[in-house]
Amino acid sequence: MSQQSKSHGRKSISANLQPRALMTPSPQLAGVWTAQILTLFPEAFPGVLGESLTGRALKDGKWALDTIDLRLFGEGRHRNVDDTPAGGGAGMVLKPNVVGAALDWALAQQKTPLPMVCLSPRGTPFTQAKARAWANAGGVTMLCGRFEGIDQRVIDHYQLEEVSLGDFVLTGGEIAAQAMIDATVRLLPDILGNEASIAEESHMAGLLEHPHYTRPALWNGRPIPDVLQSGHHINIAKWRQEMSQQVTKEKRPDLWAAFQNALGKPDPKD
């Protein structure tokens, strides 16, 4: 029979359960940040999350990834998970009893309550602040949508927070889930190994990051700015702050306006 939940990472919990043994939970590992992913495509994980620093941290047990296959909660011999939209229309909708059973399974595994998220193009945009909030929680439970969407009663009953990767539509939530988990996991302690690097990144202070340069000092007639080669750390810090403000103002006027408002200095253009 198929595996109920696939777990990744040296210290993650594996649950080799038959579809009928749904009342015997595999508990979340205490003290380890865990991403629970409810998906029709568990084989899509860990995907890119298994590479580089996040992949190494996953193997070292610094965070855990548990995939829950929605198909195993499907109905009938073909394990159907969807049906036609009430009221007519194109596409199919994930059934509430199927998704609800999978969410109950996910909840039974949690030692501590986790943020419950539904990945949806109509959700609020994912932000760095949201990544920080999830990183400070014990993990996150993500429901990956497919087809035309998920029965609204599931979202209402479980009070799922709808979150979007951006103002565009994907075929499913798996890619969005990996992107959001990557943004969150890298904020966990001992993942990147350089806390200063995180503090200087785009969005951490409400601004985009300043430009970066490295050797050679001259490339295609373009030099590294003199201040970065001066060795004067105060001037370098001042230049980087000024460039962050300039880049934000030019590339993201919405962020710039929010930054100015936070300082109590509305944009003169307003």
KAHU-V633561 format. One record per helix or strand of 2 or more residues. SS is the DSSP state (A for helix, B for strand). FROM is the first residue (numbers start at 1). TO is the last residue. If there is no record, write none. Layout:
ss,from,to
SS,FROM,TO
SS,FROM,TO
This chain:
ss,from,to
B,5,8
B,33,39
A,42,44
A,47,50
A,52,59
B,63,69
A,70,73
B,82,84
B,92,94
A,96,109
B,115,125
A,128,135
B,139,144
A,152,157
B,161,164
A,174,185
A,195,199
B,218,219
B,222,223
A,226,229
A,233,251
A,253,262
